[in-house]
Amino acid sequence: MRLLINVNFYRNILINKQLKKAFCYKLKYIFAEIFIMKTILITGASGGFGEAIAKTLAKQNVKLILTGRNKPQLDEVCRFITANTPSKVLPLVFDVQNLDDCKKAIDSIPEDFKDIDVLINNAGLAVELNTIDKGDYEDWERMIDTNIKGLLYMTRLISPIMVAKKSGHIINIGSISSREVYAGGNVYCATKHAVLALSQGMRMDLLPHHIKVTHVSPGAAETNFSIVRFHGDKARADKVYEGFTPLVADDVANVIEYVLSLPEHVCINEINLTCTAQFNGLIHRNSV
């Protein structure tokens, strides 16, 4: 958190002794209880939300297991973290769509990274905006296999570690589309509705084991999301964000950091966040 990074600055401005005492107590609590070298696994960490979350959490001296399909991009993220933060990082290159690959990757984790405290199911994508009668079967398969099955595979493989030690936190990255539906978003919205339902089901299933589950629903965010959706057509992707200021990946990363900073007895079950210009599926665009 920025609060931890700028300790001296905040101490200087807290002239009031009582406030300073309260601040120092809180700081001590955070260091003692929250950021004790946790092991955090983030899927889809080679770009977008996943990259931003990894770089933000790396400032807190944690162990990061970062997964992704794009080895050069994932390696670059890992190099940045190693060079600029105190955290340890382990890259795993595989596709969450493939169960066998998921199993092999998790089995390959070295002993000093195996005790996973946090799973962030971030890997996800949308493909095209076709109406249901013109939908592409392969596009449907990619979205279902990544957004639903990939999340299920990773949760099934990691959650027993948390159950065994009676602690842990699973964060599922959903979308405003977990509750909204828009034209052409049929299958994508259905997969994100599934993520919300699965998050709620996980919360109930894991309640006896003291495991937190948080569903995070970002609105319109300018990442590589639309570029992937439109098969690399940047001009078409850029039009999605015309006329308003969308979220960026760091906005979502900061929310994740906050969620993880809370005391053990506090669980945020769901967060919906949008840019100021958006409410649910409605976006106000300024005239260009």
C-alpha positions in Angstrom: 0.0 0.0 0.0 1.1 3.6 -0.6 0.6 4.2 3.1 3.4 1.7 3.9 5.7 3.1 1.2 5.4 6.7 2.4 5.8 6.1 6.1 8.1 9.0 6.8 5.9 11.4 4.9 2.8 10.5 6.9 4.7 10.6 10.2 5.8 14.1 9.5 2.3 15.4 8.7 0.8 13.7 11.7 1.7 16.4 14.2 -1.0 15.6 16.6 0.4 13.1 19.1 -2.8 11.1 19.5 -3.1 10.7 15.7 0.5 9.7 15.4 0.1 7.1 18.2 -3.0 5.7 16.4 -1.1 5.7 13.1 1.9 3.9 14.5 -0.3 1.3 16.1 -2.1 0.7 12.9 1.2 0.4 11.0 2.5 -2.1 13.5 -0.7 -4.1 13.2 -0.5 -4.2 9.4 3.1 -5.3 9.4 2.5 -7.9 12.1 -0.8 -9.4 10.8 -1.2 -8.8 7.1 2.0 -8.8 5.1 4.0 -11.7 6.5 5.6 -13.1 3.3 2.3 -14.4 2.0 2.4 -16.7 -1.1 0.0 -15.4 -3.8 -0.8 -17.1 -7.0 -2.2 -14.9 -9.8 -3.5 -16.3 -13.1 -3.3 -14.3 -16.3 -0.4 -12.2 -15.0 1.4 -11.5 -18.2 -0.7 -8.3 -18.9 -3.7 -6.3 -18.0 -5.2 -6.6 -14.5 -2.9 -9.6 -13.6 0.3 -7.7 -14.4 -0.8 -4.6 -12.4 -2.0 -6.7 -9.5 1.4 -8.6 -9.4 3.4 -5.4 -9.5 1.3 -3.7 -6.8 1.4 -6.6 -4.4 5.1 -7.2 -5.1 5.9 -4.0 -3.1 4.7 -5.8 0.1 7.5 -8.4 0.1 5.5 -11.5 -0.8 6.1 -14.7 -2.7 4.3 -14.5 -6.1 3.5 -17.3 -8.4 2.5 -15.8 -11.7 0.9 -17.7 -14.5 0.3 -16.9 -18.1 0.4 -18.2 -21.7 2.8 -15.6 -23.1 6.3 -16.5 -21.9 8.2 -13.4 -23.1 5.6 -11.1 -21.5 5.4 -13.1 -18.3 9.2 -13.2 -18.0 9.3 -9.4 -18.5 6.9 -8.9 -15.6 9.0 -11.2 -13.4 12.2 -9.3 -14.3 10.6 -6.0 -13.4 9.4 -7.4 -10.0 12.8 -8.9 -9.2 14.6 -5.7 -10.1 12.3 -3.3 -8.4 10.7 -5.0 -5.3 11.7 -7.2 -2.4 9.4 -10.0 -3.5 10.3 -13.5 -4.7 8.6 -14.5 -8.0 8.0 -17.8 -9.7 6.7 -17.8 -13.3 4.6 -20.7 -14.6 3.8 -20.8 -18.3 0.7 -22.8 -19.2 -2.9 -22.4 -20.3 -5.7 -22.6 -17.6 -8.0 -24.0 -20.3 -6.1 -27.3 -20.1 -6.7 -29.4 -17.0 -3.6 -31.6 -17.5 -1.4 -28.5 -18.0 -2.9 -27.0 -14.8 -2.1 -30.1 -12.8 1.5 -30.3 -14.1 2.1 -26.7 -13.4 0.9 -26.9 -9.8 2.8 -30.1 -9.2 5.9 -28.4 -10.4 5.8 -25.7 -7.8 8.9 -25.9 -5.5 8.5 -26.6 -1.8 9.1 -23.1 -0.7 6.2 -21.8 -2.8 3.7 -24.6 -2.2 2.0 -23.1 0.9 -0.3 -20.8 -1.1 -2.3 -18.2 1.0 -4.1 -16.3 -1.8 -5.4 -17.4 -5.2 -6.4 -14.6 -7.6 -8.4 -16.1 -10.5 -7.8 -13.3 -13.0 -7.4 -15.1 -16.3 -10.3 -14.3 -18.5 -11.2 -12.9 -21.9 -14.0 -11.9 -24.2 -14.1 -12.6 -28.0 -16.1 -10.6 -30.5 -19.6 -9.1 -30.2 -21.6 -11.4 -32.4 -25.3 -12.0 -32.0 -26.2 -15.5 -30.8 -27.3 -16.6 -34.3 -23.9 -15.6 -35.7 -21.7 -16.7 -32.9 -18.4 -18.5 -33.5 -18.2 -21.9 -31.8 -14.5 -21.5 -31.2 -15.0 -18.1 -29.6 -17.6 -19.6 -27.3 -15.3 -22.4 -26.4 -12.4 -20.0 -25.6 -14.5 -17.9 -23.3 -16.2 -20.9 -21.5 -12.9 -22.8 -21.1 -11.0 -19.8 -19.8 -13.5 -17.8 -17.8 -15.3 -20.8 -16.2 -13.4 -24.0 -16.5 -10.0 -22.4 -16.0 -11.2 -20.8 -12.8 -12.7 -24.1 -11.6 -9.5 -26.0 -12.4 -7.3 -23.6 -10.5 -9.7 -23.4 -7.5 -10.0 -27.1 -7.3 -6.2 -27.6 -7.3 -5.4 -24.8 -4.8 -8.3 -24.7 -2.4 -7.4 -28.0 -0.6 -4.1 -26.3 0.5 -6.2 -23.7 2.2 -8.7 -26.1 3.7 -5.8 -28.1 5.2 -4.5 -25.1 7.1 -7.9 -23.5 7.8 -7.0 -20.2 6.2 -6.7 -18.5 2.8 -8.3 -16.1 0.4 -9.7 -16.6 -3.1 -10.3 -13.6 -5.2 -12.3 -14.1 -8.4 -12.1 -11.3 -11.0 -15.6 -11.0 -12.5 -17.1 -8.0 -14.3 -19.9 -5.6 -14.3 -21.2 -8.2 -16.8 -21.6 -10.6 -13.8 -24.9 -8.8 -13.2 -25.5 -7.0 -16.5 -26.0 -8.1 -20.1 -25.3 -6.1 -23.2 -25.9 -6.5 -26.9 -23.5 -9.0 -28.4 -22.1 -10.0 -25.0 -24.3 -13.1 -24.7 -21.7 -15.8 -24.0 -19.2 -13.5 -22.3 -21.9 -12.2 -19.9 -23.0 -15.7 -19.3 -19.5 -16.8 -18.2 -19.2 -13.8 -15.9 -22.6 -14.5 -14.4 -21.2 -18.0 -13.7 -18.1 -16.5 -12.0 -20.4 -14.6 -9.6 -22.5 -17.8 -8.9 -19.3 -19.8 -8.3 -17.9 -17.1 -6.0 -21.0 -17.2 -3.9 -21.0 -21.0 -3.9 -17.3 -21.1 -2.9 -18.0 -18.7 -0.1 -20.6 -21.0 1.3 -18.6 -24.2 0.8 -15.4 -22.8 2.4 -17.1 -20.9 5.2 -16.4 -23.7 7.8 -12.7 -23.6 6.9 -12.2 -19.8 7.5 -11.4 -19.1 3.9 -12.3 -15.8 2.4 -13.8 -15.5 -1.1 -14.1 -12.1 -2.8 -15.8 -11.4 -6.1 -14.4 -8.2 -7.8 -16.4 -6.7 -10.7 -14.7 -4.0 -12.6 -16.5 -1.9 -15.2 -15.0 -0.6 -18.4 -11.2 -0.6 -18.1 -8.7 0.3 -20.8 -6.3 -2.7 -20.9 -5.6 -5.2 -23.7 -9.2 -6.6 -23.1 -10.8 -5.1 -26.1 -7.7 -5.7 -28.3 -8.1 -9.4 -27.5 -11.9 -9.2 -28.0 -11.4 -7.8 -31.5 -8.6 -10.1 -32.5 -5.9 -7.4 -32.4 -7.8 -4.6 -34.1 -6.5 -1.7 -32.0 -8.5 1.0 -33.9 -11.7 -0.9 -33.1 -10.7 -1.5 -29.5 -9.9 2.2 -29.0 -13.4 3.2 -30.0 -14.7 1.4 -26.9 -13.2 4.0 -24.7 -14.0 7.2 -26.7 -15.7 10.0 -24.9 -15.0 9.0 -21.3 -12.2 8.2 -18.9 -12.3 4.5 -18.1 -10.7 2.6 -15.3 -7.1 1.4 -15.8 -5.5 -1.8 -14.5 -3.8 0.0 -11.5 -7.3 1.0 -10.2 -8.3 -2.7 -9.9 -4.9 -3.6 -8.5 -5.3 -1.0 -5.7 -8.7 -2.4 -4.8 -7.2 -6.0 -4.6 -4.4 -4.7 -2.4 -7.0 -3.1 -0.1 -9.1 -6.3 0.1 -6.0 -8.2 1.1 -5.0 -5.7 3.7 -8.0 -6.2 5.9 -7.9 -8.0 9.3 -8.5 -11.8 9.4 -12.1 -11.4 10.7 -13.2 -9.1 7.8 -14.2 -10.5 4.4 -15.4 -8.3 1.5 -17.7 -10.7 -0.4 -18.2 -8.5 -3.4 -16.9 -5.2 -4.9 -18.3 -3.5 -7.9 -16.1 -0.6 -9.3 -16.5 1.5 -12.3 -15.2 4.8 -13.6 -17.2 7.9 -12.7 -18.8 8.0 -16.1 -20.3 4.5 -15.8 -23.1 3.1 -13.7 -23.8 -0.6 -14.3 -24.1 -1.0 -18.1 -24.7 2.7 -18.7 -21.8 4.9 -19.8 -22.0 8.6 -20.3 -19.8 9.7 -23.2 -18.8 13.3 -23.8 -19.3 14.6 -27.3 -16.2 14.3 -29.4 
